[in-house]
Amino acid sequence: MFFLYQFILSLALLISPLIIFIRILKNKEDGNRFTEKFCIFKKKRGNGKLIWFHGASVGEILSIIPIVEKYEKRKSIKKILITSSTLSSSKVLKKFKFKKTIHQFYPIDHFFFTNKFLNHWKPSLAIFVDSEIWPSMFKKLNYSKIPLVLLNSRITKKSFKKWSIFKEFAYSVFKNISFAYPQNSETKFYLKKLGVKNIKFIGNLKFIENPYEKYETINNNLSTQFRNNKVWIASSTHPGEEIFCAKTHIEIKKKKKNIITIIIPRHIDRANEIISNIKKLNLNVSKHSSRDKISKDIDVYIVDTFGETKKFYKISSTVFMGKSLPGTTRGGQNPLEPARYGATILHGPNVDNFKDIYRLLKRLGISKKISSPKKMASIINFKKNNQNYIRINKIGEIILKKTISELNNLINNEFKKT
């Protein structure tokens, strides 16, 4: 099976120049640095012990920044290598003024490139974050006797079923993992089924405060813009959920005035479709991109721009998390970010992707499950709860401390070797 996997990749390499060219045109690839994916290096490794972290994109990279900040100060670690696959993640890393941390794009998972990559960087420890599973790289790491750690690992039911189709291949991949630290109990169960032996549950790194917050430009105009209104947010919504939220707005208006429902769809290209559907309920709708002043008769405000979700979380005391109602794509979205800003989290019954997080938030009194617009309208409040921030950050601090302790043990063991 591994040979078939490599054969398919070899065929893909034949058309890779065309794929890269199209991605550059779409601004999804760095025109100056895409060669890193083919192991054409512009940066030198240098001397000393090197620790390697890999995460797919922005979310995964941000989750390890608090760890990287700790190791930036550790003298025995001379270099820290961070790899990722997306252009956006490379841009985020530029915000941090690290002295000994290097970013490279992750190489194509072909045996030729994985060999070349490891021969150049020679890491003492490889730490892969979240759901990053790469057969060729894992095999080469094991062959090179470089410990492989899965940090904050996540295996969903869907991905487990896919791996189960090719059991022997799956075992040959997962047996290369030296240590795994799953982010939830479901992943722990699946990792055991896939043959991983050293598994320890610490907690989800996403409870740790996002360090990127201090680098963000905060739009103070939002608070002024909505100062005469009571607002609540429906975030990461999918088809059908916007109408559900619009009906909730109608229920709230029966008892309260000056209400604005802010909807942040998961896919902003649906904005016009959403507006058309909501207007059928005789509600007045405005788009964020229009930059119009908030008039007294606005009911629903659609955020149809990228990268501004957090700014809106800061002005709302209640946030409904989408992808959770029946009839939508199941799984839910991560509720930690709005909860950290002091919001009460509302959600539908479909939150399989974040069951452990929602279970904890429910126990803390931060999240509530809703079943109808009328039910949701009765729960929505307009007062921030700063205790949410304190509770979540305390959990994050404990998880960070335990994670550093575990990684320190692994690093110390490797550094003792000559």
N, C-alpha and C positions, 0 to 999 in steps of 0.2 A: 504493500500500500504506500509506503514511504517513497518508493521508486516512482510510482504513478504520480504522487504529489509533486515530486521534483520534475518529472517529465512535463506535467501540465504547466508548471512555472517556467520551464525552459521554453515552451511554446509561447507563453505570454510575453517572455522577454523579447521575442521577435517583433511584437507590435508595441512594446513599451515606449519607444521614442514617440510614436503617434499619440499614445495615451498621455504621456508627460506634456507634449506640446499643447494638447487640448486643455489640460488642467492649468497650464501656465496662462493660456488665453482667458480662462474662466477665473483667474486669480486664486486658484486653489493650490498652486505650487510656486515655490520660490525659484524664479528664473536663474538666479545666481548660485543657488545651493542644491538644486535637485540632484546633482551628481553625487551628493553624499549617499543617496539611496543605492548608488552603484559602487559604493566604497571608494570613491575618489576623494581623498582627504586633503583638506587645506590646512587643518590644524594638527599640530604635533602633540603626541601624548605627554612627553616629558618624563621625568624620573619619579620613582616613588610609588606607593600603594594607591591604586585607583578603585573607587567604588562606582558601580554603574546602576543607575535607575532608568527604567523604561516605562512610559505610559503612553497610551494612544493619542490623547488630545488634551484640551485645556483642563477639563475636570480632573483627570487623573494626575496631571502634572501639578496642579494647584494643591491637591491632597497631600503631596509629599514635600512641598516647599518648607513647612515647619521642620521637617526632618533634615532637609538639606541645609537649612539655616544653622541647625545645631552642628552639623558636620563641617560646615565652612570654618568653624572655630576650633575644630579638632586638629592638632598639629600633626598627628601620625598619618592622617589622610592627606596626601599631597594633591590629588586630583579627584574631582567628582564629575562623572559623565552622565548627562541626561539625554536620552533619546526620545523622540516622539515622531508621529507620522503626519501631523497636520501643520499647515502654515500658521494657523491661529495660535497654536501652542508655542511655536517659536517666537511669535510676536509678544506673547504674554511673558515669556522668560526674560526678554530684554528689559522688562520693567524692574527686574531685580538686579541690583548691582553686586553680583557675586564676584569674588576674586579668583577662586580656583575651580569654579564650575563651568564646564563646557557643554554646549548643546550641539547635538548632531541629529540629522534625520535618520530614522531607523532604516536599516538596509533591507532590500528584498530578501525574502526568506528562502533563498536558493543556496545550496551547499557551497558554491563558489564564493558568494558574497559573505556568508556567515563565517567561513574560514578566514577570509581576508579581514573582516571586521575584528574578530577576536585576536588575530595575529598582530593587528595594529594597536588596539587599545589595551589588551592584556589585563582585564579587570580582575581584582581579587575576589569580588563578590558581585553577582548579578541579581538585581531586585526588580521583578516585573510586577506592575501595578494593575489591579482590577481584573479584567477578563482577557488579558493579552496572552494568548497561547500560540507559540510559533514552533512547529515540529522540528525544522532544520536547526534553528538556533538552539533549542533545548537539547537536541542530540549532540551538537558540537560542544556545548557547555559541559555536558556530562563527560564527553570524551576528553576534554581539556582539563577535567577535574576542577572546574570552577563551580562553587556552590550556587545553586539557583533557588531564589526565594520568590514565592508568590505572596505579595503584600496586598492586604485589603482585597483579596481575591474574590471573584464573583462568578459563579456558575449557575445559570438559570435552568429551570426545568426544560425549557426549549433547547438550550445548547447541550444539556446533558443527553437528551434524546438523540440529538444529531451525533454526538460522540459515540453513543451506544450502538449505532448502526454499524460502526467499524470498531468493534471492541478491541481486537488485537492491536490495531493501529493506535487507538486511544491509550491503551496501557503502555505501549512503547513510547508514547509522548509524555504521559504524566509520571512515569516511573523516574524520569530525569529530574523531577522537582525534589530539592533537598529539604525544604521547609515551606509550609503553607500557612498563612494567617488569613483565614476567611473573614469576610465582613458580616456574615450572617450564618445562622444555623443551617439553612438550606444548602448553602455552598459547602459547609463542613460535611454534610451528609453525602453530597455528590462527589466531593474530592475523595472520600473514603471508598466510595463505589468504583472510582476510576483508578484506585490503586495507590494513591498518595499515602505515605506512611507517617510522616512527621507533620501533624496538623495541630495548631493551637489557636483557639479563639481569643482575640484581644478586644475587638470592637471595630466599628466602622470609622475610618480616618476622616470621613466627611463630617463627623461631629466636631472636629477641630476647627477653630475659627479660621476662615479663609483669609490668608495674609494679603491677598490682592486688594482687599478693601482699602487699605491705606494708600494705595497707588491710584485708586479710581478718582475721576473727577465727579464730584457730587453736584447734581443739578438742584440747587436750592430754590429755583423758580417753581418747582412742582408744588411745594407746600403753599407758596403764595397763590399759584394758579387755582388750587382747589380749596383755598382757605374758607370759602363761604359754603362749602359742601361737606356732607358726610360721604366718605368713599369706602368701598370694599372692592376686592380684586378677585377675578377668576383667571388663573394663570395656567399656561400650557394646555389650553383647551383644544379639543378635537371635535369633529363634526357631530352635531347634536347637543353638545354641552353648552354651546353659546345660547341656544334657545332655552335650555333649562335655566340658565343664569338670567336670561332676560325675563323669564316668567317669575323668577325669584325677585327680581327688581320690582315687578308689578305688585307682588305681595307686600314688599317692604313699603312701597309708596302709599299703601292703604293706611299706614299708621305714622309714617315719618315723611318729612319734607326735605327738600334740598339733597336728595340722594343721587349719587352717581355710581353706576356700576362700571368698573374698569375691566375690560376683557383683553387679555394678552394671549392671542392664539399661538399654538405651538408652531404653526406654519403661517407666516404673515402674508403669504401670497393668496390666502383665502379671505383677506380682509373685505374685499368688495362683496363676495358671496355672503359673508357673515352679516354685513350691513344690510344687504337686500333682505335677508331672512328676518332680521330683527325689526326692520321697518314695517313688516307685515303685521307686527303686534302693536302698531301705532305708537312706537317709541321713537324718540329723536336720538340720532346717532351722530357722533363726531369722530374724526380720525386724528390721531396724534401727529401724523405727518403733515397735516394741513396747517398746524401751528396757530389755529384760530383761538381766540379768547373763549373761555368757558362761559357760555350763555346760561341764563336761568332755566331754560327749558330743555337742557341736555339731560338725557336719561342714561345713555350708554356711551362710553368712551373707548374706542378701539385703539390699542397700541400696535401700530403696523410698522414699527421700526425695529432694527436689531440692537441688541446690547444695552437696553434700558430697563430691563425687568427689575433689577435690584433697586434702582432709583424709585420705582413705584412701590416696591415692598416697604420702603422706609416711611411711606405716608399712609399705609393701610394697617388697620388693626385686625382685619379678617381676610384670609386668603383661601379660596377654593382651589385645590389642585386637580387639574384635569387628567384626562386619560384614565379616569376611574369610574365613570358611570357605565351602566349596562348599555350595550350597543356600540361602545367605542372600542378601540384597540385596547386590550386589557394590559394591566401592569402597573398603572399609576406613574407619578413623577416624584422625584425626591423632594420631600417637604421641609428639609432642614434649613434651607436658606431663608425662606420667609419666617419660619419659627424663630430663627436667630434674631430677627428684627422685631420680635415681640408680638407677632401675629398669632391669632388662633387659626388653626388649620382645619378646614373642612374637606371632606373627600367622599367619593362614592364607595361601593363595596369592592371594586376591582383594584387592589393595591398589591398584587402578588410580588412585584419587583422590589417592594420596600416593606415587607411584612414586619420584619424585626424593628425597623425604625418607627413605623406607625404604632406598633405594640407598645413601645417605650413612650412615645408621645402621648398615647392615650392614657397610660399609667400616670404620666405627669400632669394630665388634665389639659394638654395643649391641643390635641386633635380630637375631632368628633366626626362620626360617620353620618351622612345624610341620605335620605331616600326620596325626597320630593322637594319641589320649589318652596312649598309652604313650610316644610320642616326646616329647610335651610334659612329661609327668611326669619324664622323665629329664633334662630341661634346667632345670626350675624350681630356682632357688636362693633362699636366704634370707639373703643378705648384700648390703647396699647397695654400690653402686660410685659414690663421689662424683666420680670422674673423668668420668663421663657428664655431670654438671652443668657441670664446667669446660670440657669439649670443646664442648658445645652453646652455652654462653654466649660462648665465644671466636668461634665462627662468627657468632653473633648480633651481637656487637660490630662485626665486620668489615662485615656487611650494613648495620647502622645507619649506620656511618661513610660507606659508599659511597652510601647512599640520601640522606643529608643533603647530600653533595657534589653529587649530581645535581640535587636540588631547589633547592639554593642557586643553581646556575647558571641555572635557569629563573626563579627569583624575581628574581635580580639583573637579568636581561634585561628582565623586565616592569617592574621598578621604575625602570629607566632611561627608560622611555617617559613622556611627559608626558600 
